[in-house]
């Protein structure tokens, strides 16, 4: 995509996955940000991105023999991966002037177009000891720490872009509400330019026209809210009280509402999520742009070579992956066997799993939290044993971190370890520690089936199954998020249960029964008794899902709908 616009798009995200060596992400939100930036570079979209440095990363996960998670900071050498910029800006926090610097990482596209990413850092000698830690931990600390981080990202981010020479910015894209305070800085800029004593309706409209907002989850914890007393104390200003209709909702600063109030384009991350968000926030007009993954990043080596041979130009135009239907089945099978071999060897190196390269392998890797229901597969252990005995052998690979303060998530990991012990004589189960980009790539390409079992409608989109599809791995998933759009039963994968759009809540027992039924009567027989038929599903997963659910298509939609409309 050649773009004639000289004005750039500023893309703000609290987390961004740039490289396995740069642990500035926790999961789907950051990975999506990294994928989006890569596709902008591939398509020559004039984008500049802003995030925080996160010197201690999210965390390094340790799992003991019982499956109890503990955390420690991630060690990485910032100067080895990033380039320090000379510019300095500051923000006022509780009356203190906190200095900020930026580190640059260049994302280079297929045609050598560069998208710069600036990671903000307060670890400077001019700052107090506490202020120096404000950019250390992703999603760490209490409400006070978190709000100070969001001041740095939103207000400090805009100031840093100006200081670095990015003065001609057409749009400001907030990837989730963490960056919403950038709207306050844009309003302050307007006030300074006009020299008025107070903001006018024209000022609000001007900022509204500049901003784009993507909401990523219907889960309440994903919508940051702060008491106005804290807001006033940290910002050191009372004028936010004078604009209650913009900044305040039910007595608190809700950053989702702030972003929505001052954005000309708002979108959910899948068609169903757009509908759910419209219901949640009825006074706003909410569109949808379904998430995707960066195809070249998440295609494993064996499939990359295969696509290069049979589908030249697939990286420049991901829609060409539809021609995967013409790749000989044996070549698909061989490429997958190589990816599976790499996963099994790494899993056996990391654990005592003793996985087998020939055995049908199910993969599940998500953040360990209640609504994603990682334990659904173990709802009835006797039924699982029966399927393994009668339908055919299989093994299961898990991965995923629980947030350090999510005790329920930690219990879930522990329960999976208990199920592993209970099943050890019939079914091999392994939980791989410290799920990250590198392990995610091995998992999504190396398993035979991707499992996803969220509680509808809490799965806004999900992208792990998209990564799997690009590598020819079909999904067995709940009809929620992207899978409503991607599932063609028996062609690209299989659905668990029905589309419960009108149901108040999901029935765990019913969903588990549907999962077992599909696994026993549809998936395993096809893999074990008609492997050519299974490979055909793999080819369709690439051709129909891989060709569409990518960030190249996503970025093109943002350009047309939100950035340069």
Secondary structure, 3 states (H helix, E strand, C coil): CCCCCCCEEEEEECCCCCECCECCCCCHHHHHHHHHHHHHHHCCCCEEEEEECCCCCCCEEEECCCCCEEEECCCCCHHHHCEECCCCEEEEECCEEEEEEEEEEEEECCCCCEEEEEEEECCCCCCCCCHHHCCCCCCCCCHHHHHHHHHHHHHHHHHHHHHCCCCCEEEEEEECHHHCCHHHHHHHHHHHHHCCCCCCHHHHHHHHHHEEEECCCCCHHHCCEEEHHHHHHHHCCCHHHHHHHHHCECCEEEHHHHHHHCCCEEEECCHHHHHHHHHHCCCCCCEECCCCECHHHHCCHHHHHHHHHHCCCCCCCHHHHHHHHHCCHHHHHHHHHHHHHHHHHHHHHHCCCCCCCCCEEEEEECCCCHHHCHHHHHCCHHHHHHHHHHCCCEEEEEECCCCCCCHHHHHHHHHHHHHHHHHCCCCEEEEECCCCHHHHHHHHHHCCEEEECCCCCCCCCCCHHHHHHHCCCEEEEECCCCHHHHCCECCCEEEECCCCCCCCCCCHHHHHHHHHHHHHHHHHHHHHHCHHHHHHHHHHHHHHHHCCCEHHHHHHHHHHHHHCC
